[in-house]
Amino acid sequence: MTSIFVTGGSGFIGSAFVPRAVAAGYTVRVLTRSEKSRARIQAVGAVPVSGDVLQSGDWQGEAAQADFVVHLAQPEAFGARVTLKRAQNYREQRLRMDELLFSSLNPVTVRRIIYVAGTSYYGDQGSALVNEATRPNPKGFGPFIAPAIERLSIYLEQGLPIVEAYPGWVYGAGSWFLEYNLAPLKARKKVPRLTGPIKMASPVHVEDVGRALLHLLEKGTVAKRYFIVDDQPVRVNRLPELAAQALGVPLRFRTVPEFISKLILGPIVTESLTTEFRLSNARLKETGFEFEFPTVEKGIPEVVAHWLKKR
Ligand SMILES: NC(=O)c1ccc[n+]([C@@H]2O[C@H](COP(=O)([O-])OP(=O)(O)OC[C@H]3O[C@@H](n4cnc5c(N)ncnc54)[C@H](OP(=O)(O)O)[C@@H]3O)[C@@H](O)[C@H]2O)c1
C-alpha cells in the first residue's frame, strides 16, 4: 500500500490533511510527540510514530520507508508574543527540523516531498496580483523562514523530489480565525483590527489546503512552488463580516493601534498583519486542482456551521 509520512499532522492544517489522505487509501504515518496527539491520529485511522523532529531517532527509519512525505511541522509560532528572540529560535529550529528529516530520506525511493512554507516569504508586493515567479520580499515571519526555503535548493541538488506549497491566510475552526474572529463574535465581543488602511489578504479554507496538499503529491512538479489561495484576494475585514453574518451576531471592531499590537503580538506578527497579500492560484489550478471553497463567501458559512455543530 502506498504510504505517506507526515510531520505536523496533529496541527491545524495537518488535521485537515491526514483524514483526507486516509480516506484516499494511503497508509498514513504521522510523527507525534504526545499521547494526546497519538490518540487523535489513531482516531482518524492513521498510524502514530513517536518522535521529535528536532531530535534524531527511530522515526527517521519510518520516514525513509515512505513513498511520500508531507512536511508540516513548524516550531511554535502562534499563541504568545513573538519577540525577535523567539523568531530567531523559530528560524534555527526550522533549519534543524528540515535537516533531520531530509537527511533520513532516500532520493531513490521517495516519490515526492511536499514542503509546506508560508506566503510571508513573498511579503508585500503592492497592488498587483502576483505569482510564484515574483521576486520574494519577505515580511513578518518571512525573513525567519527564508533561510529554510533557500536551503531547499541544496536538498533538490541531492536528488530529493521537493514540491513547495505556500498556503495563504488559512481560515477554519481553529488557529487565528477561531481566536480572533469566531470566539469573540460568538461571545458578543469586539473583533480586534489594526488602525490604518484596510489591507488585502489571500485567504484559503483549511479543507482546501488539505485537499491541495494531497493533490500535489501526485500532480505537483518537483522544484516548483504553488500558492494555495482563493480565486481573489479580499479586504481583511471581509472575513469577520462573513463570520458575523453566519453567526447572526452584530460585528463590532476594537481598533488596536500598531504600537499596542507590537506590544501584545510582537513586531513580527504585526508586520504580517500590515502586509498586503494578493496572490494568484493560477499555477495550482493549471495542475487540475479544483477548490471546494474558491471564495470566502462559500467557505466561511461552512466553517461557522461546522464549528457550531462540533462545539
Ligand atoms: N496556519 C496558517 O495560517 C498557515 C498559513 C501558511 C502556512 N502555514 C504553514 O503550514 C505549516 C503547518 O501550519 P499549522 O498552522 O498547521 O501549524 P500548527 O497548527 O502550529 O501545527 C504545528 C505542528 O508541528 C508539530 N511540531 C512542532 N514541533 C515539533 C517537533 N519538534 N517534532 C514533531 N512535531 C512538531 C506540532 O505537533 P504537536 O501536536 O506535537 O505540537 C503540530 O502538529 C507550517 O509550516 C506553517 O508555517 C500555516
The ligand as a Tripos MOL2 file, in Angstrom:
@<TRIPOS>MOLECULE
LIG
   48    52     1     0     0
SMALL
NO_CHARGES

@<TRIPOS>ATOM
      1 N1         -1.9640   28.2230    9.7300 N.am      1 LIG1
      2 C1         -1.7330   29.0780    8.7510 C.2       1 LIG1
      3 O1         -2.4750   30.0820    8.5660 O.2       1 LIG1
      4 C2         -0.5870   28.8430    7.7900 C.ar      1 LIG1
      5 C3         -0.5010   29.6380    6.6730 C.ar      1 LIG1
      6 C4          0.5260   29.4230    5.7630 C.ar      1 LIG1
      7 C5          1.4740   28.4460    6.0040 C.ar      1 LIG1
      8 N2          1.3970   27.7070    7.1240 N.ar      1 LIG1
      9 C6          2.4490   26.6710    7.3170 C.3       1 LIG1
     10 O2          1.8510   25.3910    7.3600 O.3       1 LIG1
     11 C7          2.5730   24.5380    8.2480 C.3       1 LIG1
     12 C8          1.5890   23.9600    9.2650 C.3       1 LIG1
     13 O3          0.9250   25.0420    9.9170 O.3       1 LIG1
     14 P1         -0.1750   24.8010   11.0460 P.3       1 LIG1
     15 O4         -0.8900   26.0920   11.2190 O.co2     1 LIG1
     16 O5         -0.9160   23.5440   10.7770 O.co2     1 LIG1
     17 O6          0.7900   24.5690   12.3000 O.3       1 LIG1
     18 P2          0.4020   24.2390   13.8050 P.3       1 LIG1
     19 O7         -1.0670   24.1250   13.9890 O.co2     1 LIG1
     20 O8          1.1890   25.1800   14.6440 O.co2     1 LIG1
     21 O9          0.9910   22.7730   13.9880 O.3       1 LIG1
     22 C9          2.3690   22.5500   14.0990 C.3       1 LIG1
     23 C10         2.5970   21.0580   14.0750 C.3       1 LIG1
     24 O10         4.0010   20.8120   14.1610 O.3       1 LIG1
     25 C11         4.2150   19.8090   15.1350 C.3       1 LIG1
     26 N3          5.5070   20.0050   15.7380 N.ar      1 LIG1
     27 C12         6.0160   21.1440   16.2580 C.ar      1 LIG1
     28 N4          7.2480   20.9180   16.7460 N.ar      1 LIG1
     29 C13         7.5110   19.5980   16.5330 C.ar      1 LIG1
     30 C14         8.5960   18.7720   16.8360 C.ar      1 LIG1
     31 N5          9.6930   19.2600   17.4270 N.pl3     1 LIG1
     32 N6          8.5460   17.4670   16.4950 N.ar      1 LIG1
     33 C15         7.4260   16.9630   15.8790 C.ar      1 LIG1
     34 N7          6.3560   17.7140   15.5640 N.ar      1 LIG1
     35 C16         6.4090   19.0080   15.8980 C.ar      1 LIG1
     36 C17         3.1020   20.0060   16.1420 C.3       1 LIG1
     37 O11         2.9530   18.8060   16.8730 O.3       1 LIG1
     38 P3          2.3570   18.7390   18.3680 P.3       1 LIG1
     39 O12         0.9080   18.3880   18.1900 O.co2     1 LIG1
     40 O13         3.1360   17.6440   18.9990 O.co2     1 LIG1
     41 O14         2.5850   20.0810   19.0000 O.co2     1 LIG1
     42 C18         1.9320   20.3050   15.2200 C.3       1 LIG1
     43 O15         1.4180   19.1000   14.7020 O.3       1 LIG1
     44 C19         3.6660   25.3930    8.8680 C.3       1 LIG1
     45 O16         4.8680   25.1770    8.1940 O.3       1 LIG1
     46 C20         3.1800   26.8180    8.6530 C.3       1 LIG1
     47 O17         4.2410   27.7290    8.5440 O.3       1 LIG1
     48 C21         0.3840   27.8600    8.0170 C.ar      1 LIG1
@<TRIPOS>BOND
     1     1     2 1
     2     2     3 2
     3     2     4 1
     4     4     5 ar
     5     4    48 ar
     6     5     6 ar
     7     6     7 ar
     8     7     8 ar
     9     8     9 1
    10     8    48 ar
    11     9    10 1
    12     9    46 1
    13    10    11 1
    14    11    12 1
    15    11    44 1
    16    12    13 1
    17    13    14 1
    18    14    15 2
    19    14    16 1
    20    14    17 1
    21    17    18 1
    22    18    19 2
    23    18    20 1
    24    18    21 1
    25    21    22 1
    26    22    23 1
    27    23    24 1
    28    23    42 1
    29    24    25 1
    30    25    26 1
    31    25    36 1
    32    26    27 ar
    33    26    35 ar
    34    27    28 ar
    35    28    29 ar
    36    29    30 ar
    37    29    35 ar
    38    30    31 1
    39    30    32 ar
    40    32    33 ar
    41    33    34 ar
    42    34    35 ar
    43    36    37 1
    44    36    42 1
    45    37    38 1
    46    38    39 2
    47    38    40 1
    48    38    41 1
    49    42    43 1
    50    44    45 1
    51    44    46 1
    52    46    47 1
@<TRIPOS>SUBSTRUCTURE
     1 LIG1         1 GROUP 0 **** ****
